[in-house]
Each structure stands twice: as C-alpha cells, then as structure tokens.
Amino acid sequence: MTTLKVHNIESAPEESKALLEKSQKAYGMIPGLHVVLAASPQALDAYQQLHELFVNSSFNENELTVVWQTINVEHACHYCVPAHTGIAKMMKVDDSITDALRNETPLADAKLEALRTMTLSLVRNRGNVSQEELDAFYAAGYGERQVLDIILGMSQKVISNYTNHIANTPVDAAFEKFAWKK
C-alpha cells in the first residue's frame, strides 16, 4: 500500500514541476521515486543533485554500482535494487557484479570486494569504522576521497531507500523484470 502521494507534473507542487521535467528529459520517463519525492521540492532537488554529484565522483561505473547496490540490498529497497540492476545494464556493468551484489555473495574482483566491504561497514556502523578497516580499504587501492565518496553515495541512497520504504513506490515498468526481494 502506498502511503505517500504519487504525483505527476500537473499535480506536483509548483516548485517541483521543473525538476520533474528535468527527470523526463534525462530519462525519457519520470521515475516513480521522483514523483513521490515531488511532494517536497527540496527533497527532490537534493536527490537529483546528490545523484549528479555521486555519478561525477571518483568512482567508475562498476564502483558506482557496487556502492549503490550494496546500500540498496542492505536497506532491502524493493524499488532501488531492480532500478539499479537496469541502470547497471545500461552502464554495461558485468552481470556477475550485479548478481553478486543482489545475492550478497563476495565479488570476484578483490578491489571491488574491498569497496563493498567498506560500504557495508559504513552503513552498518553508521560511519564508525576502525583504523584497521580503513587500512584494508587503502591497501586495496582506495584513499580518503573514496571514503568520502561512499558517504556521498550513502546520502543519496538514504533519501531514496527510506522514501521507497515509506511510500512503497511501485517499481517502474522498465525495471519490473529485475524484481528483487531480500
């Protein structure tokens, strides 16, 4: 049952209309999450800005997917896991990466696994990671910027995952074939 209103461009608050039009232009559709977030123009704007900032962070497509999906799966987001499965396919991320993340199995690539492990630790421990965990992350080839970039990605995912839990946002038709349950 949806507990938050699902808007469209006509029903959205005036301040959200241009943001929804931006989504339409960017994606050829307006994602369900965006029409829910439209009730708060500031939340929708923040989400869109965080998304853009994270996409332009120090991470490549595989690494973006690892951070997003690790958080989506940990938060058990029924909407974001299928959406980011489709997005990963569009970004040409190997299915073995997506499958491992969706199934919570170790990644074959040691560096990506270190990224997954650090992301999980940051989420589960609310940022309270040990020096040993940081040292292991750095030894895998990452640095301080990547720790902060994970936190940036977490900020985006908190907005989307929590909103989708409250709203029970319907999965967009384009991503229904990637349905997922924890």
LOLOKOL-892451 format. One record per atom (N, C-alpha, C): x, y, z; residue in three letters. Coordinates in steps of 0.02 Angstrom, whole numbers, plus 32768, in hexadecimal, padded with zeros to 4 digits. Each point is the difference from the previous one (the first is absolute). Example, Ala and Ser with C-alpha at 12.3 -4.5 7.8 and 13.67 -1.06 7.14 Angstrom:
<nodes>
82947EE48186ALA
7FD3803B8000ALA
802D803C8000ALA
7FEE80357FDCSER
802A803B8003SER
7FD980378025SER
</nodes>
This chain:
<nodes>
802A7FC58000MET
7FD6803B8000MET
802C803E8000MET
7FF4802D7FD2THR
8025803F7FFCTHR
7FE6802E8037THR
802F801D8025THR
7FEC802D8036THR
801480487FF4THR
8021800D7FC9LEU
801080447FEBLEU
7FE2800A7FBBLEU
7FEA803E7FF2LYS
7FE1800E7FC0LYS
80317FF97FC6LYS
7FE97FE27FCBVAL
80267FFA7FC2VAL
7FE780387FD3VAL
802C80307FF3HIS
7FED803A7FD8HIS
800E7FF57FB6HIS
7FEA802F7FD8ASN
801580077FBBASN
8011804A7FF7ASN
801380137FC5ILE
801580467FF7ILE
7FC680308010ILE
7FC37FED7FF0GLU
7FC7802C800CGLU
7FEF8006804BGLU
80047FC98025SER
7FEC80018047SER
803880148030SER
803C80027FE7ALA
8039800F802BALA
800080498016ALA
801D800E803APRO
800880468013PRO
802680267FC9PRO
7FEF803F7FF9GLU
801D802A7FCBGLU
804C7FFB7FFEGLU
80218001803AGLU
804A7FFE8003GLU
801D7FBE7FE6GLU
7FD77FCB7FFFSER
80187FBF7FEASER
7FF77FF47FB5SER
7FD780277FE0LYS
7FEF7FF37FBALYS
803D80027FD2LYS
802B80328008ALA
803C80047FD6ALA
802F7FC6800FALA
80027FEA803ELEU
802B7FC88013LEU
7FE77FBF7FE0LEU
7FBE7FF77FFELEU
7FE47FC57FDFLEU
800B80037FB5LEU
7FFC803B7FE3GLU
800F80077FB9GLU
80497FF07FF2GLU
802B8012802ELYS
80487FEF7FF9LYS
80087FB48001LYS
7FDC7FDD802BSER
80027FB78002SER
7FE77FE27FBFSER
7FC9801B7FE7GLN
7FE47FE87FC0GLN
803380067FC8GLN
802280397FFDLYS
8033800B7FCCLYS
803B7FD08009LYS
80167FF7803DALA
803B7FD7800DALA
7FF47FB67FF4ALA
7FC47FE88011TYR
7FF47FB77FFFTYR
7FCC7FEA7FCCTYR
7FE0802F7FDFGLY
7FCB7FED7FD1GLY
7FC17FEA8024GLY
7FFE80078040MET
7FC87FEF802CMET
800C80238042MET
7FCE8000802AILE
800A801B8043ILE
80007FC58030ILE
80397FEF801EPRO
80037FC7802EPRO
7FCD80088039PRO
7FE47FC88016GLY
7FD080008036GLY
801A8022803FGLY
803F7FF68010LEU
801D8021803ALEU
7FF9804C7FFALEU
800C801B7FC6HIS
7FFE80487FF5HIS
7FBA801D800AHIS
7FCC7FDB7FE9VAL
7FBD801A8009VAL
7FE97FFB8048VAL
801D7FD48027VAL
7FF27FFF8048VAL
802680398022VAL
804080087FF0LEU
80288036801ELEU
7FE580457FEELEU
7FDA80057FCAALA
7FE780417FE9ALA
7FD680248035ALA
7FE47FDC8030ALA
7FDA80208036ALA
802B80328026ALA
80417FF48000SER
8030802F801FSER
803180167FCASER
7FF7803B7FE5PRO
802F80177FCCPRO
80497FFD8018PRO
800B800E803FGLN
80447FFF801AGLN
801C7FB98002GLN
7FD77FCF8013ALA
80177FBA8001ALA
80107FE97FB9ALA
7FD4800F7FD0LEU
800C7FEC7FBBLEU
803F80227FE5LEU
80078040800DASP
803B80257FE9ASP
803F7FE3801FASP
7FFE7FF38041ALA
803B7FE48022ALA
80127FBD7FE2ALA
7FCE7FD57FF5TYR
800D7FBE7FE4TYR
802080077FBBTYR
7FE4802A7FD5GLN
801B80087FBDGLN
8048801B8003GLN
800D8030802CGLN
8043801B8006GLN
80317FCC801CGLN
7FEC7FDB8032LEU
802B7FCC801CLEU
80107FCB7FCBLEU
7FCD7FEE7FD9HIS
800B7FCF7FCAHIS
803580197FD0HIS
7FF8803D7FEAGLU
8030801D7FD0GLU
80468004801EGLU
80058015803ELEU
804180048021LEU
80207FBC8007LEU
7FD87FCD8013PHE
801C7FBD8009PHE
80167FE27FBEPHE
7FD880097FCCVAL
80127FE67FBEVAL
8042801F7FE8VAL
800D803D8015ASN
803E80237FEDASN
80367FFC8034ASN
7FFA7FD1802ESER
80337FF68034SER
803C7FDA7FE3SER
802A7FE8802BSER
803D7FDD7FEASER
7FF47FB97FE9SER
7FC27FE88004PHE
7FF27FBA7FF0PHE
7FED7FF67FB6PHE
80157FC77FE4ASN
7FEB7FED7FBDASN
7FBC7FDC8004ASN
7FE67FE97FC8GLU
7FBE7FE27FFEGLU
7FFB7FC2802DGLU
80337FD58000ASN
7FFE7FC6802BASN
7FFE80148049ASN
802980318012GLU
800480158046GLU
7FC080248015GLU
7FE380297FD5LEU
7FC080208010LEU
7FCC7FCA800FLEU
7FFE7FCD7FD6THR
7FD07FC98009THR
800C7FDC8041THR
803F7FF48012VAL
800F7FDE803FVAL
7FE58028803BVAL
800E80418000VAL
7FE880298038VAL
7FB480028001VAL
7FE180117FC9TRP
7FB780047FFETRP
7FDF7FBF8015TRP
80137FC87FDFGLN
7FDD7FC2800DGLN
80107FE38045GLN
803C800B8018THR
800F7FE98044THR
7FD180218031THR
7FF680407FF9ILE
7FD48024802DILE
7FB77FEC7FF4ILE
7FEC7FFD7FC1ASN
7FBB7FEC7FF0ASN
7FEE7FBC801EASN
802D7FD07FF9VAL
7FF47FBD801AVAL
80008001804CVAL
80308021801EGLU
800380048049GLU
7FC08020801CGLU
7FE680337FDEHIS
7FC380218015HIS
7FC17FDC7FE8HIS
80097FC97FDAALA
7FC87FD87FE6ALA
7FCE802C7FD9ALA
801980277FD2CYS
7FD6802D7FD9CYS
7FE37FDC7FC3CYS
7FC07FF28004HIS
7FDC7FDB7FCAHIS
800080277FBEHIS
800780418003TYR
7FFF802B7FC4TYR
804580097FE3TYR
80318011802ACYS
804280137FE8CYS
80297FC57FE6CYS
7FF87FC5801EVAL
80277FC77FE8VAL
7FEF7FF17FB6VAL
7FC07FF97FEEPRO
7FF17FF67FB9PRO
8015803B7FD5PRO
7FF4803D8018ALA
8012803B7FD8ALA
804B80027FF2ALA
80287FF38033HIS
804980027FF6HIS
801A7FC27FDBHIS
7FD97FCB7FFETHR
80127FC87FD6THR
7FFA80167FB7THR
7FC980207FF0GLY
7FF6801A7FBCGLY
803380367FEEGLY
800D802C802FILE
803280357FF4ILE
80457FE17FF5ILE
80127FCD8026ALA
80407FDE7FF7ALA
80057FE27FBAALA
7FC97FE37FE9LYS
80007FE47FBCLYS
800B80387FCCLYS
7FDF8039800BMET
800980397FD2MET
8048801A8001MET
80217FFB803BMET
804580178007MET
80327FC97FEAMET
7FE57FC77FEBLYS
80297FC87FE8LYS
802B7FE18038LYS
7FE68001803DVAL
80207FDE8038VAL
7FF57FB57FF7VAL
80337FD8800AASP
7FFA7FB87FF7ASP
7FCB7FE4802FASP
7FD67FD47FE5ASP
7FCA7FE28028ASP
801A7FDB803EASP
803E7FE67FFDSER
801A7FDC803ASER
8008802E803CSER
800E80407FF4ILE
800580318037ILE
7FBA800B801DILE
7FD1800E7FD5THR
7FBB800D8017THR
7FE47FC48024THR
800A7FC47FE4ASP
7FE57FC3801FASP
801E7FF58046ASP
8041800A8007ALA
80207FF78041ALA
7FE480328033ALA
7FF7803D7FEALEU
7FE58033802ELEU
7FB87FF08014LEU
7FD77FED7FD0ARG
7FBA7FEF800EARG
7FFB7FC3802EARG
802F7FD17FF8ASN
7FFE7FC28026ASN
802B8001803FASN
80218039800CGLU
802B800A803BGLU
80377FCB8004GLU
801F7FF37FC6THR
80397FD47FFDTHR
803E80297FEFTHR
803B7FE88013PRO
803D80267FF3PRO
800B800D7FB5PRO
801B803B7FF3LEU
801280127FBBLEU
80427FDF7FEDLEU
80077FEB7FC2ALA
803D7FDF7FE9ALA
803C80308000ALA
7FF4803F7FF1ASP
803580327FFEASP
800F80188047ASP
803E7FF78017ALA
801380108045ALA
7FF7804A8010ALA
800F802C7FD1LYS
7FF98047800DLYS
7FB680138008LYS
7FD57FE57FD4LEU
7FB8800E8007LEU
7FE57FE18040LEU
80197FC78013GLU
7FEA7FE1803FGLU
8014802C803BGLU
803B801F7FFDALA
8015802D8036ALA
7FD1803D8003ALA
7FEA80177FC6LEU
7FD080387FFELEU
7FBD7FEB801ELEU
7FE97FC47FEFARG
7FC17FE6801BARG
80067FFA804CARG
80387FE48017THR
800A7FF68048THR
800180428026THR
802380327FE5MET
800280428021MET
7FBB80208000MET
7FDC7FFB7FC8THR
7FBE801D7FFCTHR
7FD27FE18034THR
80017FBE8004LEU
7FD77FDD8032LEU
801280158047LEU
80408006800ESER
801680138043SER
7FE880478010SER
8006802D7FD1LEU
7FE98045800BLEU
7FB58002800ELEU
7FD97FDA7FDAVAL
7FB77FFE8009VAL
7FEF7FE08043VAL
801A7FC4800CARG
7FEE7FDB803CARG
801880218040ARG
803880227FFDASN
801D801E803DASN
7FF5804B8003ASN
7FD6801A7FD3ARG
7FEF80477FFFARG
803E802C7FFFARG
80307FEB7FD7GLY
803D80277FF7GLY
80377FF18032GLY
7FF37FD88031ASN
80327FEF8033ASN
80297FC37FEAASN
8031800C7FD4VAL
802B7FCB7FE8VAL
804380048023VAL
80217FC78004SER
80417FFD8023SER
803980157FD2SER
80378010801FGLN
803C800F7FDAGLN
80167FC47FD6GLN
7FF67FC5801BGLU
80127FC27FDBGLU
7FD67FFA7FC1GLU
7FBF80118004GLU
7FD57FFD7FC5GLU
801780347FCDGLU
8010803C8017LEU
801980347FD3LEU
80417FEA7FDFLEU
802E7FE48028ASP
80407FE97FE5ASP
7FF77FCA7FCAASP
7FD17FD2800BALA
7FF27FCC7FCFALA
7FE4801F7FC0ALA
7FD580318008PHE
7FE280237FC6PHE
803680247FD8PHE
802C80228025TYR
803780247FDFTYR
80307FCF7FDETYR
800D7FC8801FALA
802D7FCE7FE4ALA
7FE47FE37FBFALA
7FBD80027FF8ALA
7FE17FE77FC3ALA
800680317FC6ALA
8019803D800EGLY
800A80307FCBGLY
7FD3803D8004GLY
7FDB80068035TYR
7FD4803A8009TYR
802080318031TYR
7FE4803C8005GLY
801A8033802CGLY
7FCA80248026GLY
80138036801FGLU
7FD180278028GLU
7FC6801B7FD6GLU
800F80157FC3ARG
7FCB801B7FD5ARG
7FCA7FCC7FF5ARG
80137FC17FF7GLN
7FCE7FCC7FF4GLN
7FD67FF2803FGLN
801D8008803BVAL
7FD87FF9803DVAL
7FC980357FFFVAL
8013803D7FF1LEU
7FD080377FFELEU
7FCE7FF87FC7LEU
80177FE57FC7ASP
7FD27FF47FC9ASP
7FCC7FCA8011ASP
80147FCD8027ILE
7FCF7FCF8017ILE
7FCB8023802BILE
8016802C802CILE
7FD08024802BILE
7FD2802B7FD6ILE
8019801E7FCBLEU
7FD680257FD1LEU
7FCB7FD27FE2LEU
80157FC67FE9GLY
7FD07FCF7FE4GLY
7FCE7FE98034GLY
80167FF8803EMET
7FD37FEC8036MET
7FCA8036800AMET
8014803E7FFBSER
7FD080378008SER
7FC87FFC7FCDSER
80137FF37FC2GLN
7FCF7FF77FCBGLN
7FD37FC4800FGLN
801D7FC98014LYS
7FDA7FC3800BLYS
7FD38004803DLYS
801380258034VAL
7FD380098039VAL
7FC080227FE8VAL
800680347FD7ILE
7FC480227FE7ILE
7FD57FCF7FD9ILE
801D7FDC7FD1SER
7FD87FD47FD6SER
7FE77FC38025SER
802B7FDC8023ASN
7FEB7FC28020ASN
7FCA800D8036ASN
800B80328029TYR
7FCF800E8036TYR
7FBE80187FE2TYR
8003802B7FCETHR
7FC280177FDFTHR
7FDA7FC57FE3THR
80247FD37FDEASN
7FDE7FC77FE1ASN
7FE27FD18034ASN
801F7FFA803AHIS
7FE37FD68035HIS
7FBD801E8017HIS
80008041800CILE
7FC480218019ILE
7FCA80027FCBILE
8013800F7FC2ALA
7FCF80087FCAALA
7FEC7FBE7FDFALA
80287FCC800AASN
7FF77FC17FDCASN
7FFB80107FB5ASN
802F80277FE9THR
800280187FBBTHR
7FFB7FC67FCFTHR
7FD180017FD2PRO
7FFC7FCB7FCEPRO
803F80007FD4PRO
801A7FC57FF1VAL
803A7FF97FD5VAL
7FEC80167FBAVAL
802980297FE1ASP
7FF280187FBCASP
7FFD7FC67FD0ASP
7FD480047FCFALA
7FF57FCA7FCFALA
80427FEA7FE1ALA
802D802F7FF2ALA
803F7FEF7FDFALA
802C7FD2802BALA
7FF37FFF8042PHE
802A7FD8802DPHE
7FDC7FC68021PHE
7FC17FF67FF0GLU
7FD97FC9801FGLU
80207FBC7FF5GLU
80207FF67FC6LYS
801F7FBF7FF1LYS
803C7FF2802ELYS
801780328025PHE
80387FF7802EPHE
7FE97FFE8049PHE
7FC07FEF800BALA
7FE480008043ALA
802D7FD98030ALA
7FFF8015803FTRP
802D7FE58033TRP
7FDE80028044TRP
800D7FCD8029LYS
7FEB7FFE8046LYS
80397FE68029LYS
8007801C803CLYS
80347FE9802ELYS
7FE87FC28023LYS
</nodes>
